Amino acid sequence: MVGTTVAPAATADAGRVVRTLADAFADDPVLAWLLPSGRRAGRLTAHFRATVGGDVLGDGLSKVSPYGAVLVHPDGWRQSLLHQAGHAASYVRAFGHRLPWAVGVQAALERRHPREPHRYLSYIGVAAAGRGRGVGSALLAAVTAESDAAGLPTYLEASSPRNARLYRRHGFVTVDVVRPLGSPPLELMMRVVGG
Ligand SMILES: CC(C)(COP(=O)(O)OP(=O)(O)OC[C@H]1O[C@@H](n2cnc3c(N)ncnc32)[C@H](O)[C@@H]1OP(=O)(O)O)[C@@H](O)C(=O)NCCC(=O)NCCS
């Protein structure tokens, strides 16, 4: 039996969140395309250590549950240059010679964020051992309920058709499909308040 209790992610949860997301994204098509082959597990850990290392945890928006984690950002959020510079070594460790592609994809996706106020769900992952048993749905339900309470739509990029199907079940609709720098397709998806 896999528990689906959802709790706000505290700063002290950083290690657990990094491990969960690195495990969950082992087969992700977009990260597989971006990361050089070899040392994949270490590269994913470096990537998520840099991503989670900023102001992502501790404000109540991001969540953890047994086996799962979701990163959520407030309106207007952008990964600051200062943050990226502070984690430059980790990004190099993660992406190596593919770093220009990683930066380019990130910048292209940031340009596509909605202009209206919204919450941004950047990563959701459930470790392989806990998948298909409602953990991801519980995390999504908690996030969308809070967006509704705040009167804000929720925005995300789906990296596979199967993931997009899960998001559609939670009220997201596809607003565009993009392939920045020739990446595998990413569905830009939005959920209106009460969707
Ligand atoms: C996507 C993910 C967070 C869903 O969490 P979950 O706990 O498995 O989801 P639930 O049990 O609540 O719902 C199952 C649904 O999730 C989606 N899903 C996507 N990949 C899945 C997988 N490998 N195993 C099971 N479900 C998956 C499907 O829509 C599935 O429904 P289906 O069986 O009818 O196709 C999880 O599978 C995961 O971490 N996948 C790898 C990382 C990833 O792709 N993250 C999202 C990037 S946009």
The ligand as an SDF file (V2000), in Angstrom:
LIG
                    3D

 48 50  0  0  0  0  0  0  0  0999 V2000
    3.8130   11.2960  -14.0980 C   0  0  0  0  0  0  0  0  0  0  0  0
    3.8610   10.8160  -12.6400 C   0  0  0  0  0  0  0  0  0  0  0  0
    4.2530   11.9700  -11.7200 C   0  0  0  0  0  0  0  0  0  0  0  0
    2.4530   10.3270  -12.2490 C   0  0  0  0  0  0  0  0  0  0  0  0
    2.5040    9.8770  -10.9030 O   0  0  0  0  0  0  0  0  0  0  0  0
    1.7650    8.5060  -10.5200 P   0  0  0  0  0  0  0  0  0  0  0  0
    1.7390    8.3890   -9.0450 O   0  0  0  0  0  0  0  0  0  0  0  0
    2.3830    7.4060  -11.2940 O   0  0  0  0  0  0  0  0  0  0  0  0
    0.2920    8.8350  -11.1040 O   0  0  0  0  0  0  0  0  0  0  0  0
   -1.1230    8.2570  -10.6730 P   0  0  0  0  0  0  0  0  0  0  0  0
   -0.9890    6.8660  -10.1210 O   0  0  0  0  0  0  0  0  0  0  0  0
   -1.8350    9.2460   -9.8350 O   0  0  0  0  0  0  0  0  0  0  0  0
   -1.8610    8.2320  -12.0890 O   0  0  0  0  0  0  0  0  0  0  0  0
   -1.4280    7.3350  -13.0950 C   0  0  0  0  0  0  0  0  0  0  0  0
   -1.3170    8.1120  -14.3790 C   0  0  0  0  0  0  0  0  0  0  0  0
   -0.0830    8.8320  -14.4180 O   0  0  0  0  0  0  0  0  0  0  0  0
    0.3990    8.8750  -15.7670 C   0  0  0  0  0  0  0  0  0  0  0  0
    1.7270    8.2310  -15.8880 N   0  0  0  0  0  0  0  0  0  0  0  0
    2.7420    8.7280  -16.6220 C   0  0  0  0  0  0  0  0  0  0  0  0
    3.8110    7.9330  -16.5320 N   0  0  0  0  0  0  0  0  0  0  0  0
    3.4770    6.9070  -15.7310 C   0  0  0  0  0  0  0  0  0  0  0  0
    4.1870    5.7490  -15.2970 C   0  0  0  0  0  0  0  0  0  0  0  0
    5.4520    5.5160  -15.6840 N   0  0  0  0  0  0  0  0  0  0  0  0
    3.5640    4.8840  -14.4820 N   0  0  0  0  0  0  0  0  0  0  0  0
    2.2790    5.1040  -14.1000 C   0  0  0  0  0  0  0  0  0  0  0  0
    1.5640    6.1930  -14.4810 N   0  0  0  0  0  0  0  0  0  0  0  0
    2.1520    7.0930  -15.3060 C   0  0  0  0  0  0  0  0  0  0  0  0
   -0.6210    8.1360  -16.6150 C   0  0  0  0  0  0  0  0  0  0  0  0
   -1.5460    9.0830  -17.1230 O   0  0  0  0  0  0  0  0  0  0  0  0
   -1.2920    7.2420  -15.6070 C   0  0  0  0  0  0  0  0  0  0  0  0
   -2.5790    6.9060  -16.0010 O   0  0  0  0  0  0  0  0  0  0  0  0
   -2.7650    5.6590  -17.0140 P   0  0  0  0  0  0  0  0  0  0  0  0
   -2.2560    4.4600  -16.3000 O   0  0  0  0  0  0  0  0  0  0  0  0
   -4.2340    5.6590  -17.2590 O   0  0  0  0  0  0  0  0  0  0  0  0
   -1.9650    5.9400  -18.2320 O   0  0  0  0  0  0  0  0  0  0  0  0
    4.8550    9.6300  -12.4590 C   0  0  0  0  0  0  0  0  0  0  0  0
    4.4380    8.5450  -13.2610 O   0  0  0  0  0  0  0  0  0  0  0  0
    6.2940    9.9890  -12.7800 C   0  0  0  0  0  0  0  0  0  0  0  0
    7.0100   10.4380  -11.9040 O   0  0  0  0  0  0  0  0  0  0  0  0
    6.7380    9.7600  -14.0250 N   0  0  0  0  0  0  0  0  0  0  0  0
    8.1110   10.0250  -14.4140 C   0  0  0  0  0  0  0  0  0  0  0  0
    8.4770   11.5210  -14.2990 C   0  0  0  0  0  0  0  0  0  0  0  0
    7.5780   12.3620  -15.1580 C   0  0  0  0  0  0  0  0  0  0  0  0
    7.2950   12.0370  -16.3100 O   0  0  0  0  0  0  0  0  0  0  0  0
    7.1130   13.4820  -14.5810 N   0  0  0  0  0  0  0  0  0  0  0  0
    6.2300   14.4330  -15.2720 C   0  0  0  0  0  0  0  0  0  0  0  0
    6.9720   15.2280  -16.3050 C   0  0  0  0  0  0  0  0  0  0  0  0
    5.8480   16.2780  -17.2200 S   0  0  0  0  0  0  0  0  0  0  0  0
  1  2  1  0
  2  3  1  0
  2  4  1  0
  2 36  1  0
  4  5  1  0
  5  6  1  0
  6  7  2  0
  6  8  1  0
  6  9  1  0
  9 10  1  0
 10 11  2  0
 10 12  1  0
 10 13  1  0
 13 14  1  0
 14 15  1  0
 15 16  1  0
 15 30  1  0
 16 17  1  0
 17 18  1  0
 17 28  1  0
 18 19  1  0
 18 27  1  0
 19 20  2  0
 20 21  1  0
 21 22  1  0
 21 27  2  0
 22 23  1  0
 22 24  2  0
 24 25  1  0
 25 26  2  0
 26 27  1  0
 28 29  1  0
 28 30  1  0
 30 31  1  0
 31 32  1  0
 32 33  2  0
 32 34  1  0
 32 35  1  0
 36 37  1  0
 36 38  1  0
 38 39  2  0
 38 40  1  0
 40 41  1  0
 41 42  1  0
 42 43  1  0
 43 44  2  0
 43 45  1  0
 45 46  1  0
 46 47  1  0
 47 48  1  0
M  END
$$$$
